[in-house]
Amino acid sequence: MAGSTSKSNPPKARKRVEVETSTLKRAKDGSAFTRCEECKKDVPVVLIDMHNCSLESILKMNLDALVTEVRKPEEKKRKTTSSEPKSKKSKSEKKVKDPNVPKRPPTAFFLFMDDFRKSYKEENPDGKDVKVVAKEGGQKWKSMTDEEKKPYTDRARELKEEYDKAMETFKEQVDQGSEKEE
């Protein structure tokens, strides 16, 4: 019966060995483990820097510090008085995207998939499973030769060139707009 204790064989008392603190890290009570405040697990003191919870809490503290610098003083007061737990970034804190930015062009694969979906629906009118269509489209794309892919890659290249031109004109407009504001 390995691992079980019986009355005839009591466990031996362990002796604590005094060691220089410069070579080994110990918790305040002298043990080699400390309790993580976030996940309530015992973690080796030496490895506490690599413990996931501590990394997450450090990141949270850094993010909170950055966010508090940006907030207005009224928001700080309101935040400290509430007892609600801190949540992730809300939608209002997201970076606002300019609606006039040109849309990125699809890749050759996505151009192929548009055609493939149409032909697949014609062949299988009752097949509505998106995963099956995507999987078969991916397999067909992998099995195609470069010559068969060429019309899609050429079209993707043309769309990319148009996108690059549109982005240049958009950036020029943004630069001109910022110069007018100054």
MARMIVEX-537258 format. One line per 4 residues: their letters; for each residue x, y, z of N, C-alpha, C, O. Coordinates in nm, 2 decimals, m for minus. Layout:
N
a = X:Y:Z:X:Y:Z:X:Y:Z:X:Y:Z ~ ... .
# end
This chain:
182
mags = 0.08:m0.12:0.00:0.00:0.00:0.00:0.09:0.12:0.00:0.11:0.19:0.10 ~ 0.14:0.16:m0.11:0.23:0.27:m0.13:0.15:0.40:m0.11:0.04:0.41:m0.17 ~ 0.20:0.49:m0.04:0.14:0.62:m0.03:0.04:0.63:0.09:0.00:0.74:0.13 ~ 0.00:0.52:0.15:m0.09:0.53:0.27:m0.01:0.53:0.40:0.10:0.47:0.40 .
tsks = m0.06:0.59:0.50:0.01:0.59:0.63:m0.06:0.49:0.72:m0.18:0.48:0.73 ~ 0.02:0.42:0.79:m0.04:0.33:0.89:0.02:0.37:1.03:0.11:0.45:1.04 ~ m0.04:0.32:1.14:m0.01:0.35:1.27:0.13:0.30:1.31:0.20:0.36:1.39 ~ 0.18:0.19:1.25:0.31:0.14:1.28:0.42:0.21:1.21:0.54:0.20:1.25 .
nppk = 0.39:0.29:1.11:0.49:0.36:1.04:0.46:0.51:1.03:0.42:0.56:0.92 ~ 0.48:0.59:1.13:0.44:0.73:1.13:0.54:0.81:1.04:0.66:0.77:1.02 ~ 0.50:0.92:0.98:0.59:0.99:0.89:0.70:1.06:0.97:0.68:1.10:1.09 ~ 0.82:1.07:0.92:0.93:1.13:0.98:0.91:1.28:0.98:0.86:1.34:0.89 .
arkr = 0.96:1.34:1.09:0.95:1.49:1.10:1.07:1.54:1.01:1.18:1.49:1.02 ~ 1.04:1.65:0.94:1.14:1.70:0.85:1.21:1.82:0.92:1.15:1.90:0.99 ~ 1.34:1.82:0.90:1.42:1.93:0.96:1.43:2.04:0.85:1.46:2.02:0.74 ~ 1.42:2.17:0.90:1.44:2.28:0.81:1.59:2.31:0.82:1.65:2.33:0.92 .
veve = 1.65:2.33:0.70:1.79:2.36:0.68:1.80:2.51:0.66:1.73:2.56:0.57 ~ 1.89:2.57:0.73:1.91:2.71:0.71:2.01:2.73:0.60:2.11:2.67:0.59 ~ 1.97:2.82:0.50:2.05:2.84:0.38:2.06:2.99:0.36:1.97:3.07:0.40 ~ 2.17:3.03:0.30:2.18:3.17:0.27:2.07:3.22:0.18:2.03:3.15:0.08 .
tstl = 2.01:3.33:0.21:1.89:3.37:0.13:1.94:3.43:m0.01:1.85:3.44:m0.10 ~ 2.06:3.46:m0.03:2.11:3.51:m0.16:2.10:3.40:m0.26:2.10:3.43:m0.38 ~ 2.11:3.27:m0.22:2.12:3.17:m0.32:1.98:3.11:m0.35:1.95:3.07:m0.47 ~ 1.89:3.10:m0.25:1.76:3.05:m0.27:1.65:3.15:m0.23:1.67:3.22:m0.14 .
krak = 1.55:3.15:m0.31:1.44:3.24:m0.28:1.34:3.16:m0.19:1.31:3.05:m0.22 ~ 1.29:3.23:m0.09:1.20:3.17:0.00:1.08:3.27:0.02:1.10:3.39:0.01 ~ 0.97:3.21:0.06:0.85:3.30:0.09:0.88:3.36:0.23:0.98:3.32:0.30 ~ 0.79:3.45:0.28:0.81:3.51:0.40:0.81:3.41:0.52:0.88:3.44:0.62 .
dgsa = 0.73:3.31:0.51:0.73:3.21:0.62:0.84:3.11:0.61:0.85:3.02:0.69 ~ 0.93:3.12:0.51:1.05:3.03:0.50:1.02:2.91:0.40:1.12:2.84:0.38 ~ 0.90:2.90:0.35:0.88:2.78:0.27:0.92:2.81:0.12:0.95:2.93:0.09 ~ 0.92:2.71:0.04:0.96:2.73:m0.10:0.84:2.76:m0.19:0.86:2.79:m0.31 .
ftrc = 0.72:2.77:m0.13:0.60:2.79:m0.21:0.53:2.92:m0.15:0.54:2.95:m0.03 ~ 0.46:2.98:m0.24:0.38:3.10:m0.20:0.24:3.08:m0.27:0.23:3.02:m0.37 ~ 0.14:3.14:m0.22:0.01:3.13:m0.27:m0.02:3.25:m0.37:0.00:3.37:m0.33 ~ m0.06:3.22:m0.49:m0.10:3.32:m0.59:m0.23:3.38:m0.54:m0.33:3.31:m0.52 .
eeck = m0.23:3.51:m0.53:m0.35:3.58:m0.48:m0.47:3.57:m0.59:m0.59:3.58:m0.55 ~ m0.43:3.56:m0.71:m0.54:3.56:m0.82:m0.60:3.43:m0.83:m0.73:3.42:m0.84 ~ m0.52:3.32:m0.85:m0.58:3.19:m0.88:m0.58:3.10:m0.75:m0.63:2.99:m0.76 ~ m0.53:3.15:m0.64:m0.53:3.08:m0.51:m0.46:2.94:m0.52:m0.49:2.85:m0.45 .
kdvp = m0.35:2.93:m0.60:m0.27:2.81:m0.61:m0.14:2.83:m0.55:m0.09:2.94:m0.54 ~ m0.08:2.72:m0.50:0.05:2.72:m0.44:0.15:2.72:m0.56:0.15:2.63:m0.64 ~ 0.24:2.82:m0.56:0.34:2.83:m0.67:0.48:2.83:m0.61:0.50:2.90:m0.51 ~ 0.57:2.76:m0.67:0.71:2.77:m0.62:0.76:2.92:m0.63:0.73:2.99:m0.73 .
vvli = 0.83:2.96:m0.53:0.87:3.10:m0.52:0.96:3.14:m0.63:0.96:3.25:m0.69 ~ 1.05:3.04:m0.67:1.14:3.06:m0.78:1.07:3.09:m0.91:1.12:3.16:m0.99 ~ 0.96:3.02:m0.93:0.89:3.03:m1.06:0.77:3.13:m1.06:0.70:3.14:m1.15 ~ 0.76:3.21:m0.95:0.64:3.30:m0.94:0.64:3.40:m1.06:0.54:3.45:m1.10 .
dmhn = 0.76:3.44:m1.11:0.77:3.53:m1.22:0.72:3.47:m1.35:0.67:3.55:m1.43 ~ 0.72:3.34:m1.36:0.67:3.28:m1.48:0.53:3.23:m1.47:0.48:3.17:m1.56 ~ 0.47:3.24:m1.35:0.34:3.19:m1.33:0.24:3.27:m1.41:0.25:3.39:m1.42 ~ 0.15:3.20:m1.48:0.06:3.27:m1.58:m0.03:3.38:m1.51:m0.04:3.49:m1.57 .
csle = m0.08:3.35:m1.39:m0.16:3.45:m1.33:m0.08:3.58:m1.30:m0.13:3.69:m1.32 ~ 0.05:3.56:m1.26:0.13:3.68:m1.23:0.15:3.76:m1.36:0.15:3.88:m1.35 ~ 0.18:3.69:m1.47:0.20:3.76:m1.59:0.07:3.83:m1.63:0.08:3.95:m1.68 ~ m0.04:3.77:m1.62:m0.17:3.83:m1.66:m0.19:3.95:m1.57:m0.24:4.06:m1.61 .
silk = m0.16:3.94:m1.44:m0.19:4.05:m1.35:m0.09:4.16:m1.37:m0.13:4.28:m1.36 ~ 0.03:4.13:m1.41:0.13:4.24:m1.44:0.08:4.31:m1.57:0.08:4.43:m1.57 ~ 0.03:4.24:m1.67:m0.02:4.30:m1.79:m0.14:4.38:m1.76:m0.16:4.49:m1.81 ~ m0.23:4.33:m1.67:m0.35:4.41:m1.64:m0.31:4.54:m1.57:m0.37:4.64:m1.59 .
mnld = m0.21:4.53:m1.47:m0.17:4.65:m1.40:m0.11:4.75:m1.50:m0.14:4.87:m1.49 ~ m0.03:4.70:m1.59:0.03:4.79:m1.69:m0.08:4.86:m1.78:m0.08:4.98:m1.81 ~ m0.18:4.77:m1.82:m0.29:4.83:m1.91:m0.37:4.93:m1.82:m0.41:5.03:m1.88 ~ m0.40:4.89:m1.70:m0.48:4.98:m1.62:m0.40:5.11:m1.59:m0.47:5.22:m1.59 .
alvt = m0.27:5.11:m1.58:m0.19:5.23:m1.56:m0.20:5.32:m1.69:m0.21:5.44:m1.68 ~ m0.19:5.25:m1.80:m0.20:5.33:m1.93:m0.34:5.39:m1.95:m0.35:5.50:m1.99 ~ m0.44:5.31:m1.91:m0.58:5.36:m1.93:m0.61:5.47:m1.83:m0.67:5.57:m1.87 ~ m0.56:5.47:m1.71:m0.58:5.57:m1.61:m0.51:5.70:m1.65:m0.56:5.81:m1.61 .
evrk = m0.40:5.69:m1.72:m0.34:5.81:m1.76:m0.42:5.89:m1.87:m0.42:6.01:m1.87 ~ m0.49:5.81:m1.95:m0.57:5.87:m2.06:m0.71:5.93:m2.00:m0.76:6.02:m2.06 ~ m0.76:5.87:m1.90:m0.89:5.91:m1.85:m0.89:6.05:m1.79:m0.79:6.10:m1.75 ~ m1.01:6.11:m1.79:m1.03:6.24:m1.73:m1.04:6.22:m1.58:m1.07:6.11:m1.53 .
peek = m1.01:6.32:m1.50:m1.02:6.31:m1.35:m1.15:6.27:m1.30:m1.16:6.19:m1.20 ~ m1.26:6.31:m1.36:m1.39:6.27:m1.31:m1.41:6.12:m1.33:m1.47:6.05:m1.24 ~ m1.36:6.06:m1.44:m1.37:5.92:m1.46:m1.29:5.84:m1.35:m1.33:5.73:m1.31 ~ m1.17:5.89:m1.31:m1.09:5.83:m1.21:m1.17:5.82:m1.08:m1.17:5.71:m1.02 .
krkt = m1.23:5.93:m1.04:m1.30:5.93:m0.91:m1.41:5.83:m0.92:m1.44:5.75:m0.82 ~ m1.49:5.83:m1.03:m1.60:5.73:m1.04:m1.55:5.59:m1.04:m1.62:5.50:m0.98 ~ m1.44:5.56:m1.10:m1.39:5.43:m1.11:m1.34:5.37:m0.98:m1.37:5.26:m0.94 ~ m1.28:5.46:m0.90:m1.23:5.42:m0.77:m1.34:5.39:m0.67:m1.33:5.31:m0.58 .
tsse = m1.45:5.47:m0.68:m1.56:5.45:m0.58:m1.64:5.33:m0.61:m1.71:5.28:m0.52 ~ m1.64:5.27:m0.73:m1.72:5.16:m0.76:m1.65:5.03:m0.71:m1.53:5.02:m0.72 ~ m1.73:4.93:m0.67:m1.67:4.81:m0.62:m1.68:4.70:m0.73:m1.66:4.58:m0.70 ~ m1.71:4.74:m0.85:m1.72:4.64:m0.96:m1.59:4.59:m1.00:m1.49:4.67:m1.00 .
pksk = m1.57:4.47:m1.04:m1.44:4.42:m1.09:m1.41:4.49:m1.22:m1.50:4.52:m1.30 ~ m1.28:4.50:m1.24:m1.24:4.57:m1.37:m1.26:4.47:m1.48:m1.24:4.35:m1.47 ~ m1.31:4.53:m1.59:m1.34:4.45:m1.71:m1.25:4.48:m1.82:m1.17:4.57:m1.81 ~ m1.26:4.41:m1.93:m1.17:4.43:m2.05:m1.22:4.56:m2.11:m1.32:4.62:m2.08 .
ksks = m1.14:4.60:m2.21:m1.17:4.73:m2.28:m1.31:4.72:m2.34:m1.35:4.62:m2.40 ~ m1.38:4.83:m2.32:m1.52:4.83:m2.38:m1.51:4.88:m2.52:m1.41:4.93:m2.57 ~ m1.62:4.88:m2.59:m1.63:4.92:m2.73:m1.60:5.06:m2.74:m1.55:5.11:m2.85 ~ m1.63:5.15:m2.64:m1.61:5.29:m2.66:m1.46:5.32:m2.66:m1.43:5.43:m2.70 .
ekkv = m1.38:5.24:m2.60:m1.24:5.27:m2.60:m1.16:5.22:m2.72:m1.04:5.24:m2.73 ~ m1.23:5.15:m2.81:m1.16:5.10:m2.93:m1.13:5.22:m3.02:m1.19:5.32:m3.02 ~ m1.03:5.20:m3.10:m0.99:5.30:m3.20:m1.09:5.31:m3.31:m1.14:5.21:m3.36 ~ m1.13:5.43:m3.34:m1.24:5.46:m3.43:m1.18:5.45:m3.57:m1.08:5.51:m3.60 .
kdpn = m1.24:5.37:m3.66:m1.19:5.35:m3.79:m1.26:5.45:m3.89:m1.38:5.47:m3.88 ~ m1.18:5.51:m3.97:m1.23:5.61:m4.07:m1.31:5.53:m4.17:m1.26:5.44:m4.23 ~ m1.44:5.57:m4.19:m1.52:5.50:m4.29:m1.48:5.52:m4.44:m1.52:5.45:m4.52 ~ m1.39:5.62:m4.46:m1.35:5.65:m4.60:m1.23:5.57:m4.64:m1.19:5.58:m4.75 .
vpkr = m1.17:5.49:m4.55:m1.06:5.41:m4.59:m1.10:5.31:m4.69:m1.20:5.24:m4.67 ~ m1.02:5.29:m4.80:m1.05:5.19:m4.90:m1.04:5.05:m4.84:m0.96:5.02:m4.75 ~ m1.13:4.96:m4.88:m1.14:4.83:m4.83:m1.03:4.74:m4.90:m1.00:4.76:m5.02 ~ m0.97:4.66:m4.82:m0.86:4.58:m4.87:m0.91:4.48:m4.97:m1.02:4.43:m4.96 .
ppta = m0.83:4.45:m5.07:m0.88:4.35:m5.18:m0.87:4.21:m5.13:m0.79:4.18:m5.05 ~ m0.96:4.12:m5.19:m0.95:3.98:m5.15:m0.82:3.92:m5.22:m0.77:3.96:m5.32 ~ m0.78:3.81:m5.16:m0.66:3.74:m5.21:m0.71:3.65:m5.32:m0.83:3.63:m5.35 ~ m0.62:3.58:m5.39:m0.65:3.49:m5.50:m0.74:3.38:m5.45:m0.83:3.34:m5.52 .
fflf = m0.71:3.33:m5.33:m0.79:3.22:m5.28:m0.93:3.26:m5.26:m1.02:3.18:m5.29 ~ m0.95:3.38:m5.20:m1.09:3.42:m5.18:m1.17:3.45:m5.31:m1.29:3.43:m5.32 ~ m1.10:3.50:m5.41:m1.16:3.51:m5.54:m1.20:3.38:m5.60:m1.31:3.36:m5.65 ~ m1.11:3.28:m5.58:m1.14:3.14:m5.62:m1.27:3.09:m5.54:m1.35:3.03:m5.60 .
mddf = m1.27:3.11:m5.41:m1.38:3.06:m5.33:m1.51:3.12:m5.37:m1.61:3.05:m5.36 ~ m1.51:3.25:m5.41:m1.64:3.30:m5.46:m1.69:3.22:m5.58:m1.81:3.19:m5.58 ~ m1.61:3.19:m5.68:m1.65:3.11:m5.79:m1.69:2.97:m5.75:m1.78:2.91:m5.80 ~ m1.60:2.92:m5.66:m1.63:2.78:m5.62:m1.76:2.76:m5.54:m1.83:2.66:m5.57 .
rksy = m1.80:2.86:m5.46:m1.92:2.85:m5.39:m2.04:2.85:m5.48:m2.14:2.77:m5.47 ~ m2.03:2.93:m5.59:m2.14:2.94:m5.69:m2.16:2.80:m5.76:m2.27:2.75:m5.77 ~ m2.04:2.75:m5.80:m2.05:2.62:m5.87:m2.09:2.51:m5.78:m2.16:2.41:m5.82 ~ m2.05:2.51:m5.65:m2.08:2.41:m5.55:m2.23:2.41:m5.52:m2.30:2.31:m5.51 .
keen = m2.29:2.53:m5.51:m2.43:2.54:m5.49:m2.52:2.49:m5.61:m2.62:2.43:m5.59 ~ m2.47:2.51:m5.73:m2.54:2.46:m5.84:m2.53:2.30:m5.84:m2.63:2.24:m5.88 ~ m2.42:2.25:m5.81:m2.40:2.10:m5.80:m2.48:2.04:m5.69:m2.54:1.93:m5.70 ~ m2.48:2.11:m5.57:m2.54:2.05:m5.45:m2.64:2.16:m5.39:m2.60:2.23:m5.30 .
pdgk = m2.76:2.16:m5.45:m2.85:2.27:m5.40:m2.90:2.25:m5.26:m2.93:2.35:m5.19 ~ m2.90:2.13:m5.20:m2.94:2.12:m5.06:m2.82:2.11:m4.97:m2.85:2.10:m4.85 ~ m2.70:2.13:m5.01:m2.59:2.13:m4.92:m2.57:2.27:m4.86:m2.52:2.36:m4.93 ~ m2.60:2.28:m4.74:m2.60:2.42:m4.67:m2.49:2.43:m4.57:m2.48:2.53:m4.51 .
dvkv = m2.41:2.32:m4.55:m2.31:2.33:m4.45:m2.19:2.41:m4.50:m2.12:2.37:m4.59 ~ m2.16:2.52:m4.43:m2.05:2.61:m4.47:m1.91:2.54:m4.45:m1.83:2.56:m4.54 ~ m1.90:2.46:m4.35:m1.77:2.39:m4.32:m1.74:2.30:m4.44:m1.62:2.29:m4.48 ~ m1.83:2.23:m4.49:m1.81:2.13:m4.60:m1.76:2.21:m4.72:m1.67:2.16:m4.79 .
vake = m1.83:2.32:m4.75:m1.80:2.39:m4.87:m1.66:2.45:m4.86:m1.58:2.44:m4.96 ~ m1.62:2.50:m4.74:m1.49:2.56:m4.72:m1.38:2.45:m4.73:m1.28:2.48:m4.79 ~ m1.41:2.34:m4.67:m1.31:2.23:m4.67:m1.29:2.18:m4.81:m1.17:2.16:m4.85 ~ m1.39:2.16:m4.89:m1.37:2.11:m5.03:m1.31:2.22:m5.11:m1.23:2.18:m5.20 .
ggqk = m1.34:2.34:m5.09:m1.28:2.45:m5.17:m1.13:2.46:m5.14:m1.05:2.48:m5.23 ~ m1.09:2.44:m5.01:m0.95:2.44:m4.98:m0.88:2.33:m5.04:m0.76:2.34:m5.09 ~ m0.94:2.21:m5.04:m0.88:2.09:m5.10:m0.86:2.11:m5.25:m0.75:2.07:m5.30 ~ m0.96:2.17:m5.31:m0.95:2.19:m5.46:m0.84:2.29:m5.49:m0.77:2.27:m5.58 .
wksm = m0.83:2.40:m5.41:m0.73:2.50:m5.43:m0.59:2.44:m5.42:m0.50:2.47:m5.49 ~ m0.57:2.35:m5.32:m0.44:2.29:m5.30:m0.41:2.20:m5.41:m0.29:2.19:m5.45 ~ m0.50:2.13:m5.47:m0.48:2.04:m5.58:m0.46:2.11:m5.72:m0.42:2.05:m5.81 ~ m0.50:2.24:m5.72:m0.48:2.31:m5.85:m0.34:2.34:m5.88:m0.26:2.36:m5.79 .
tdee = m0.31:2.34:m6.01:m0.17:2.38:m6.06:m0.16:2.53:m6.06:m0.26:2.60:m6.05 ~ m0.04:2.58:m6.08:m0.02:2.72:m6.09:m0.09:2.78:m6.21:m0.14:2.90:m6.21 ~ m0.10:2.71:m6.32:m0.17:2.75:m6.44:m0.32:2.77:m6.42:m0.38:2.86:m6.47 ~ m0.38:2.68:m6.34:m0.52:2.69:m6.30:m0.54:2.80:m6.21:m0.65:2.86:m6.21 .
kkpy = m0.45:2.84:m6.12:m0.46:2.95:m6.03:m0.43:3.08:m6.09:m0.47:3.18:m6.03 ~ m0.37:3.08:m6.21:m0.32:3.21:m6.27:m0.43:3.31:m6.29:m0.40:3.43:m6.25 ~ m0.55:3.28:m6.33:m0.65:3.39:m6.35:m0.69:3.45:m6.21:m0.71:3.57:m6.21 ~ m0.69:3.38:m6.11:m0.72:3.43:m5.98:m0.61:3.52:m5.92:m0.63:3.62:m5.86 .
tdra = m0.48:3.47:m5.94:m0.37:3.55:m5.89:m0.36:3.68:m5.97:m0.32:3.78:m5.92 ~ m0.38:3.67:m6.10:m0.38:3.80:m6.18:m0.48:3.90:m6.14:m0.45:4.02:m6.13 ~ m0.60:3.85:m6.12:m0.71:3.94:m6.07:m0.68:3.99:m5.94:m0.71:4.11:m5.91 ~ m0.62:3.91:m5.85:m0.59:3.96:m5.71:m0.48:4.07:m5.72:m0.48:4.17:m5.65 .
relk = m0.38:4.05:m5.82:m0.28:4.15:m5.83:m0.34:4.28:m5.88:m0.30:4.39:m5.84 ~ m0.43:4.27:m5.98:m0.49:4.40:m6.03:m0.57:4.47:m5.92:m0.56:4.59:m5.91 ~ m0.64:4.39:m5.84:m0.72:4.46:m5.73:m0.63:4.52:m5.63:m0.66:4.62:m5.57 ~ m0.51:4.45:m5.60:m0.41:4.50:m5.51:m0.36:4.64:m5.56:m0.34:4.73:m5.48 .
eeyd = m0.33:4.64:m5.69:m0.27:4.77:m5.75:m0.37:4.88:m5.73:m0.34:4.99:m5.70 ~ m0.50:4.85:m5.76:m0.61:4.95:m5.75:m0.62:5.00:m5.60:m0.63:5.12:m5.58 ~ m0.61:4.90:m5.51:m0.61:4.93:m5.37:m0.50:5.02:m5.33:m0.52:5.12:m5.25 ~ m0.38:4.99:m5.38:m0.26:5.07:m5.34:m0.28:5.22:m5.39:m0.24:5.31:m5.32 .
kame = m0.33:5.23:m5.51:m0.35:5.37:m5.57:m0.46:5.44:m5.48:m0.44:5.56:m5.45 ~ m0.56:5.37:m5.45:m0.67:5.43:m5.37:m0.61:5.47:m5.23:m0.65:5.58:m5.17 ~ m0.53:5.39:m5.17:m0.47:5.42:m5.04:m0.38:5.54:m5.05:m0.38:5.63:m4.96 ~ m0.30:5.56:m5.16:m0.22:5.67:m5.18:m0.30:5.80:m5.18:m0.27:5.90:m5.12 .
tfke = m0.41:5.80:m5.26:m0.49:5.92:m5.27:m0.56:5.94:m5.13:m0.58:6.06:m5.10 ~ m0.60:5.84:m5.06:m0.66:5.86:m4.93:m0.56:5.92:m4.83:m0.60:6.01:m4.76 ~ m0.44:5.87:m4.83:m0.34:5.93:m4.74:m0.31:6.07:m4.78:m0.29:6.16:m4.69 ~ m0.31:6.11:m4.91:m0.29:6.25:m4.95:m0.40:6.33:m4.89:m0.38:6.44:m4.85 .
qvdq = m0.52:6.28:m4.90:m0.64:6.36:m4.86:m0.63:6.38:m4.70:m0.66:6.49:m4.65 ~ m0.59:6.28:m4.63:m0.58:6.29:m4.49:m0.47:6.39:m4.45:m0.48:6.47:m4.36 ~ m0.35:6.38:m4.52:m0.25:6.48:m4.50:m0.29:6.62:m4.53:m0.26:6.71:m4.45 ~ m0.36:6.64:m4.63:m0.41:6.77:m4.67:m0.51:6.82:m4.56:m0.52:6.94:m4.53 .
gsek = m0.59:6.73:m4.52:m0.69:6.76:m4.41:m0.63:6.80:m4.28:m0.67:6.89:m4.21 ~ m0.52:6.73:m4.25:m0.45:6.77:m4.12:m0.37:6.90:m4.13:m0.36:6.97:m4.03 ~ m0.33:6.93:m4.25:m0.26:7.06:m4.27:m0.36:7.17:m4.26:m0.32:7.28:m4.21 ~ m0.48:7.15:m4.31:m0.58:7.26:m4.30:m0.62:7.29:m4.16:m0.65:7.40:m4.12 .
ee = m0.62:7.18:m4.07:m0.66:7.20:m3.93:m0.56:7.28:m3.86:m0.59:7.35:m3.77 ~ m0.43:7.26:m3.90:m0.32:7.34:m3.83:m0.33:7.48:m3.87:m0.25:7.56:m3.82 .
# end
